[in-house]
Amino acid sequence: MSVLALAVLSACGSGGGSAAPSGGGGAPEGDAAWQQTVAAGEKEGTVVFYSSAPQGTIDRLEKAFEAKYPKIDMQATRVTGLELATALENERNSGGSGADIALHDMIPFQYNNLGNFIPPTGPNTQRPEYKKDGITLKGVSQMHNIVPFGVAYNTSLIPNPPKDFSTLLDPALKGQIGLFDGASPAASDLYAFLEKNYGGEDFLKKLAAQQPQFFPSVAPTLQALTSGEIAITDYASSVAVQDLVDQGAPVKFVPTKPQWAIQFYTYIPNWAKHPNAAQVLYDFMASPEGQTAINKNAISVLPNIPGTIGQIGDVQTMTVEKVIDANVVNAYNARWRQIFGR
């Protein structure tokens, strides 16, 4: 339960050779052993996928995966935050059916449960890009989705595009700012990023004086932004904002330099009921086609992925060693609450 308490987010490589980019609908790639895994996955016929990614991302992945592997039914469910960690814990303890594979951003939960996850075996998961430090956690959980987070604004209320987070200190925006409530590992990393790049604790104190409103996650923040309840926020994702733009909402995301981002990792729990199908999906997610489906308006570890908005070197992802340390997170968030009177 202490691990679950850390997982309020809405945060070395395996051996083997790299594989050529996979093509749509062809024969399985890799060696004979991998082809046997694919055949076994097709015989299982189902893979249950949990993710905290936006529904559009999940839908694109499901469509692309089932087009390549039509014999495997991908049953995808969007589950977020503590609900996802609780579901996985319940499934593990009960021995019942549930997730075969997951993609989400709850780094403390993932890191503290790496011993309960099955390493990937497919050829795409062995690509050299996934062998870099922090991209694959202890050879088990791989970073497959990188989502820039940061400033978004209501274009009806702020006609001139903000440049970066410094706009949050504009006196004209006092009382119209929505902030991510500092009660999670992600919040501690975001505000540490702001301190580092925008003037230290003094920046946070000036921001507190702006009489901001506070929100627990992206969804209510963007609802308030779209309705005009707030004019600007420090916590919005490039993917979620673009979805709203596509629907005609008066909002825009601000690419900043440096840019803070949240990374999503993939893993297979060792209690998976369809472990071979899970390996097939894991490998597909690591492939260029899978990365194209997952990272529209986001960032991939792999280069030259269509629809992405930058390279991994363009962003600062959450610092794993900090967000997994409960003492560091709690101490930072306590100081944050003191500054903001929370």
Secondary structure, DSSP 4 states (H G I P E B T S, - for coil): -HHHHH---------S---PPP-TT----S-HHHHHHHHHHHHH-EEEEEE-S-HHHHHHHHHHHHHH-TTSEEEEEE--HHHHHHHHHHHHHHT-S--SEEEE--HHHHHHTGGGEEPP-SSGGGSGGGGSBTTEETTTEEEEEEEEEEEEEETTT--SPP-SGGGGG-GGGTT-EEEE-S-SHHHHHHHHHHHHHHTTHHHHHHHHTT--EEESSHHHHHHHHHHTS-SEEEEEEHHHHHHHHHTT-SEEE---SSEEEEEEEEEEETT-SSHHHHHHHHHHHHSHHHHHHH-TTSBBSSSS-TT--SBGGGEEE--HHHHT-HHHHHHHHHHHHHHHT-
